[in-house]
Amino acid sequence: MTADNKFHFNTRAIHAGQKPDSKTGAVNTPIYTSTTYQQDSPGKHRGFEYSRTGNPTRENLEKNLASLENGTHARTFASGMASINTVLNLLQSGDHVVAGNDIYGGTHRLFTRVFTQYDLTFSFIDTTNLKKVEDAFKSETRLLWVETPTNPLLRINDIESLAEIAHLNDALCVVDNTFATPYLQRPLDMNADIVSHSLTKYLGGHSDVIGGALITNSEKLDKKLGFYQNSVGATPGPQECYLVLRGIKTLPLRMERHCENARKLSRWLQEHPQVSKVYYPGLKNHPGHKLAEKQMDDFGGMLSFELKAAKETTGKMCTATQIFTLAESLGGVESLIEQPAMMTHASVPRDKRLAAGLKDGLVRVSTGVEHIDDLKNDLQQAIDKAITD
Ligand SMILES: *Cc1c(COP(=O)(O)O)cnc(C)c1O
């Protein structure tokens, strides 16, 4: 079953990279904890020598991820941030990076507070505006960093056009595909060079494992990424790899329900008398709706909204929910709620947040897979409690 890509996505989620164990017939990938591997003669090993360099459980996960993203190679890491760090390892001092102005806060921090120390420079712009992207490129620009949908405003970026701009400028286009997952969007098919993931979110899917991945179609890029993966050593443990493999088996089922619940919740919120604005790419009035329809298979499980009431009411609502847990992160089976200005995006200076359109009272929801009526009722009672309080 090497030609994995002849099967449908849902089949590959379960089987790609995961044949029954050749020794025992175990249906599930065993968790290989051994750090070192016997060699037949000095320097001659059977594929594995030391677990930072390569591990059988990790290898199965990497094969699986490569298949799901329609890539040829994948590398996994101890976290999404470790993956992103490894992409930046490809650059040299003096290089310039163009990135979205509403990228994940941790990515912004890594770029501006770690890599500026090594003489890399960064421009953060509205990547939905292709003219602005073209203008931001300089002769030393080597990387375009794209997220879509973005966090927390769910803006949609045009992957194919952005990759084209990057390539005309001799730069790599990297897409953080964490929010969409390969089930909904496959950036390599739209000419991106590398796909980056936080496996912690939808791919793991159960809020119980931290991990990251990089997937590419270029053997040359993969070799370089592999060199840094091994040299830096931020690799995931076999338990973590197993948990992600286990999570991915139900990715298609979970994503379908995440999308359905988010679609229903976004429509309900849009009609709600206490809600002033809803951000969800599946809504027809969302500015990125048409583009999302074109480059995604569905609109995902993330949405944001604003209440008409003062921002203090928002905080009270987020504290009064009984099913939605007030917490950062996203992509698990359980619904989460949070206020980005006070939580996930608190490290972004207020003027920058407001300039990017992120209001203090914005609420972000990671829609879980619970029953939709319970989710609606929970938000209703929380809004009622917050307003009468
Ligand atoms: C969570 C997240 C990351 C970072 O991943 P970790 O696994 O937390 O290190 C990067 N990008 C996006 C879009 C994320 O949501």
The ligand as a Tripos MOL2 file, in Angstrom:
@<TRIPOS>MOLECULE
LIG
   15    15     1     0     0
SMALL
NO_CHARGES

@<TRIPOS>ATOM
      1 C1         -1.3140   26.8400   18.3330 C.3       1 LIG1
      2 C2         -0.8070   27.3950   17.0620 C.ar      1 LIG1
      3 C3          0.5640   27.4390   16.7730 C.ar      1 LIG1
      4 C4          1.6050   26.9780   17.7720 C.3       1 LIG1
      5 O1          1.5230   25.6230   18.0330 O.3       1 LIG1
      6 P1          1.9580   24.9440   19.4220 P.3       1 LIG1
      7 O2          1.6620   23.5030   19.1960 O.co2     1 LIG1
      8 O3          1.1390   25.5760   20.5060 O.co2     1 LIG1
      9 O4          3.4100   25.2250   19.6120 O.co2     1 LIG1
     10 C5          0.9500   27.9400   15.5510 C.ar      1 LIG1
     11 N1          0.0550   28.4010   14.6550 N.ar      1 LIG1
     12 C6         -1.2710   28.3940   14.8960 C.ar      1 LIG1
     13 C7         -2.2130   28.9080   13.8600 C.3       1 LIG1
     14 C8         -1.7480   27.8880   16.0920 C.ar      1 LIG1
     15 O5         -3.0660   27.9010   16.3410 O.3       1 LIG1
@<TRIPOS>BOND
     1     1     2 1
     2     2     3 ar
     3     2    14 ar
     4     3     4 1
     5     3    10 ar
     6     4     5 1
     7     5     6 1
     8     6     7 2
     9     6     8 1
    10     6     9 1
    11    10    11 ar
    12    11    12 ar
    13    12    13 1
    14    12    14 ar
    15    14    15 1
@<TRIPOS>SUBSTRUCTURE
     1 LIG1         1 GROUP 0 **** ****
